[in-house]
Amino acid sequence: MDWIMNAKVVFLATENRPEFSIRRISEVSIESSWKTICDTAELVLPRNVKDFDSKKVKDVFRRGDKVEIYLCYGMDEDLKLEFTGYITKVSAEYPIRIALEDEMWKLKQTPINFAATNIKLDVFIKKFVKNYPVDIDVDVSLGAVRFSKVTFGEVLKKLQDDFSIYSFIRNGTLTIAKPYSDVTEDVPAFDLERDCVSNDLNYLSKDERLVKIIGQSMQTLAKAVKKREKDKKLKFEFGDADATSTINWTFSVTSLKDLEREVKRMYHDWKKEGWDGSFTTFGFPFLQHGQKVKLTSSLYEDRSGIYYIDGLKKTFNIDGFRQVPELGPAFIR
């Protein structure tokens, strides 16, 4: 492996200018998680990049311009697309800082004016999402709905805040209620002593992992996003009284008995001995939330395990190219 840091940021063509690329950047930071509707990134450009004086910045970088960020250790053929999104803000001072959001930025702005006496979630979503593939893993009826002068982003936020139905863009697809789908068959392995720069991990026994699951089955959605109404839904809680981690989740069930079964199953899946927290590793192999990683330890050989990634922070700067995966639940074979 060639440890030369390599970056390429492509600003796609717009009606105001042709496509161009920047190869020298001061810093890139990327944050992604299935828990947030949008992934975000920030670019910091060197002060001495040619042609970007104060008079030209506002013309070159405009809100809504599409950007692709490629990073790697190695040569150009090793570059990996790490982020695709749109400019949301450009700093007025130097160094130039460019804030970006992923493809969800465009989807969030879709206006919604819609009413129905009864409609399923997948039918509703696909009615308004035409330019992106959709992958939904929950069979939910929204019941009677009335959305007036709201945005698609507001609808997704309500689904997340009120019903724990999470939406995000993964590999160009609008993904709903599938945080731990297998995004790749590869399960990269990391030895904590040899492959990690540092870690903020704790190894918890079953008794030390204190978890509570709050489950619900959504029957109907409120009639309007901006007018909160009481929704009809089943609810059931189960877990440790002094829980340090509380998980809210919506299940596709129609009876309280089935809901209790699913909540208890999730509780026992989470109540596993294993690692908790995050670790810092190098910028390869490419990682994304939702995939699995295997952790091993040269010092504690009995503590190996496979975990899902809940979120990722990636940085590319003078200190190197780093990834910080946040661990989710252990993978259950």
N, C-alpha and C positions, 0 to 999 in steps of 0.2 A: 504493500500500500504506500503510495506516494503521499506524504503529509503536507503537500502544498495546498493552502486554502484557495478555493476558487469560487467565484460568484459571478452570476450574470442576471441582471434585472432588465426585463424587456417591458417597455412601455408600448403597448400595441397602438396601431394607427388610429387616428381620430379624423374627424372632418376638418380639424384645424392644423394637423401636422402628420408627417409620416411616422411609421414605426421606428423606434431607435432603442439602443441598449446601453446600459452602463455596466462596466466591468469592475470599477473601483468603488467600493462603498465602505463607509466607516463602521456601520453596524446594522444588523438585521435582528429583530426579535419577532417571534411568532408564538402565539398562544392559541391552542385548540383544545376543545373538550366537547363531549356529547351533552354536557350539562349546560352549555351556552348555545344560544341560537346561532350566533355568528362566531367564526374564527377571526382573529385579528392579527395584524402585523404592523410593524413600524420600520421604516427605512431612515437611516441617517446618512446623508451624503457628505463627502469630504468638502472642506471649504474651497479647495482649489480646483474643483471640477470645472472644466472649460465650458463656456457658453451659458452658464446659469447665473448671470448677474441679476441684481435685484429687479431690473426692468423686464427680464425674460421669464423669471420663475413662474409668474401667474399665467403666462401663455403656454409654457411647456408642460406644467403639471396642473391639471384641472380636476375638480371634483367629478367623479364618475368615470375617469379614464381607467381602462383596464390594464392590469399589471401582472406579470408572471415573475416569480422569484425562483432562481435555480441556484443551488448550493452544493458543494462537495469538498472532500479532500481528494485532490487528484487533478487529472487533466479534463479538458472540455467534454470528452466522451463519458466522463464519470458524473457530469452534472445531473442532478435530480430535481425535478419540479417539486418545490417545497410548499409553494403557496400561489394561488390564483385569486385575484380579487380586484377591488375597485378603490380608487383614491377617495377618501372621505374628508381629509383635511391636510393642508400644507401650511407649515409654519411661516410666519412673516419675517422671522429673523434667521441668521446663520448660526450653526450649520442648518441646512435644510432638513426638516423632519417631515416625513410623509406618512400619514396614518392610513391604513387600509382595512377593509372588511372583505370577507370572502363572497362567493356568489349569492349568499343569502341576502346581501345588501340590496340587490335588485328585487328579489322576491318579496322582501319585507314591504316594499313600497307599493305593491299591487293594491289598488283600491277594491274594497269589498262592499257591495250593496246587494244583499241577497236575503231571501226569505223562503222557508220551506216548512211544511207541516211535519215532515220526517225525512231524514237523510243520513246515510252512513258517512263516517269520517273519510274513508278512502274516496267515495264518490264526490264529496264536497271538495277535498283537496285537489283532485284531478280536474275538477271543473275550472279551477283558477290557475293551475300550474300546467302550462302547455309546452314550455321550452326546456323542461328538465325531466329526466326520468324520475319516477316516484317509487319508493320502496317503503311500504307500511306494514308493520307487524302487529297490528291490533285490530280486532273486529269490534268496532264501537259504533253504536247508533247515536247520533247527536240529538235525535228527537226533533221537536219543533225549534227552528232557529230563525232569528231575525237579526241580520247585521246591517247597520245603516251608517254610512260614512265612516268606516273604519278601514284599517289597512290589514293586509295579510300578516304582517309582523305582529299586530295587536292580537289577532286570532291565535297565532302560534304561542305568544306569550301567555295568553289565558289558558290554553291547553297545558302549558308547562306549569304555571303557577297554581292553578286550581285543580288540575287533574294528573299532574306528574307524567304527562305525555310529552316526551322530549323530541325536538325536531332539529335537524342539522344537515349540512351538505357534506356528503362523503364521496370522494372520487367523482364529483360532478352530479351526484344523485341526491335528490331531496329524500332524506331518510327519517322516518318517524317511528319511534318506539322500538328501535333496534340498536341499542347502544353497544351490545357485545356480539354483533354479527361477525362472522369470520371474514375479515377484509383481505386476508391473505392466508395461504396454507403454511407459509414459513413461520416458524416460532424461533426467533433469534434468542440465543442464550448469552447471559451475562454472568461472569464470575465477579462477585462483589469486591474481591481483593485485587483482581487482575484487570478487569475490563471497565471499572468504574473510577471516575475522577474523585467522587465523594458520594456519600449517601446520607439521607435523613430517614432511615428505616428503623422500625422497632419490630422485634419478633414477639408476637403475642400468642399465648396459649389460648385454648378455647375459653377458659374462665376469664382471661384478661380481655378478650375481645367482646366488648359490651355493645350490643346491637338491639335496636327496636325497629320493627317493620310496621308502617302505617299503610294498610292496603285499602283500596276502594274499588268499586266497580261503577264506572260512570254509566248512568242510564240516560240522562238528558243533559244538554249543554244550556247554559243561560241564554235567554233570548237575545241579549245584546252584550257586546264586550263592555260598553261604557255604562251599562246599567246592571249592576250585580244583582242576581236573583238566586234564590235558594234552589239548588239542583237536587234532583232525586238520585241518590246513590247509596249503595251499601258501603259500610265502613267496618274495619276490624283491625285492631292493634294487637301486636304480640311481640314480646322481647324482654330484655333486661330492664328492670326498674330504673337503674342508674346508668342508662345507655350513654355512651360517648359518641355514638353514631346513629342517627335516625334517618331511615330511608323511607321516603314516600313513593308509592307505586300504584299504578292503575292496572287492574287485571281484567281480562276478558272472560268474566264469569257472570252468571245470572242469579246465583243463589248465595245466601250467607254461608252455607255449609261449604260450598266450593271455594268461596273467598277465604274462609278460615284455613282450608287445606293449602291453598296457594301461598298465603302469608306465612304459615308455619314452615312450608317447604323452603321459601326464600330465606327465612330466619336461619334454618339449619345449614343452608348453603353458605351463608355469610359467616356463620359461627364456626369457623375453621381455624385451626392453628396455622400461623404463617406470618409473612411479612406485611407490614403496614407502613405507608409513607411514600417517599420518592427517592430516586437516585439520579446522579448526574453521570452521563457517559458521553462518548465522543459523537460526532455528527453522522456516524455510520454504525450499523446499517440503518436505512430509512425506517422510521417508526411513525405510526399514527394511532390515534385513540381508537379503541374498539378491538385492536388486535391483541394477541397473546405474546407474552415474553416468558422465558424460563430464567429463573434466578438460581444460582448455585453459590456456594461459599467454600473456599479452600480451608477455612478455619472450622466451619461447622457443616460437615458433609451431610448431616441428616436434615438440613434445613433447605433443601432444594425444593422448588415448586414452580408451577406455571400460573401466571396471573394475567388478568385483563388489564389494559391500560385505560384509565379513566380520562386522563388529560395529559397534555404535553406542552412544555415550554422549550423553544429552540432559540439559541443565540449564536450569532456569527459576528465576531469582533476581534479586537487585538489579542484577546485571551484565547481565541480558538473557536472552533465550531462545536457546540455542546447541545445535548438533548437532556431534558429532565422529565422522565415519565413519572406520572402519579399513578400508583397502583390502585386497581379496583379489586373486585373479589377474586378469589382463587378459582382456577378453572377446574370444574368437576367432570371427571371422565365418565 
